[in-house]
Amino acid sequence: MKDMENNNKFQNFLSELWKSFEKTGSISAFLLYSDLKKKIKKNKEIKVKKADANN
């Protein structure tokens, strides 16, 4: 349950970060957004690999 709550907060943070990029055109906001999205993707891949290894 706590993971879902944290994930929801994180998704909201990413959404707000993207909105600020759209409004300001800030390259740093875009780079931060892009970096965090890549980390999410890697974490999901790691979780899948761990789950497969446990089964």
Secondary structure, DSSP 8 states (H G I E B T S, - for coil): -HHHHHHHHHHHHHHHHHHHHHHH--HHHHHHHHHHHHHHHHHHHHHHHHHHHH-
